[in-house]
């Protein structure tokens, strides 16, 4: 059993991990399952449950099946960098309608639908955390290299979605924390083809860092964008 990771949540908290078959999502679920303060972890994934973020019927149906549950922590680890064999563009000349809309469907519209249908499952009138994986390359202010236009833009859209949802939910539950999270470069199948020359962390190490970072955030930090080490990232 690990040290307690989420001490800021109520003792015996309940967690939901969406995208739990991926490298980071599965690691987050494992870390939570080892947390002595966590009573229950529910895993959702496309591989096991047929959960498809690009199909609102799938998202709605899955949320409906969990409507008797109440979660203190929801962690959304969905997302894709390479879709249908197409990786990020190196130049604006490589953009296609199909590839760009696919990136937005998975990385922006999908998480928006998750927020729409799963926010009603978070606990009311106490501290709750809804964290969604983003990426530093979605920051406009931090972009000095160019390239990867579709992926960058979809993550920038996700950040706006998170920020806007946080404002709305804070009016209902001032103790809520809804944030976008950059996990760093992690040794997963998503990042492997693009991480040469970058320091990488193992998934369980990254997951532990992210959870400890979330635990330390305050309610006034809601709607913001943070790196795994708690460093704020500019929009």
Order of alpha helices (4+ residues) and beta strands (2+ residues): beta-alpha-beta-alpha-alpha-beta-alpha-alpha-beta-alpha-beta-alpha-alpha-beta
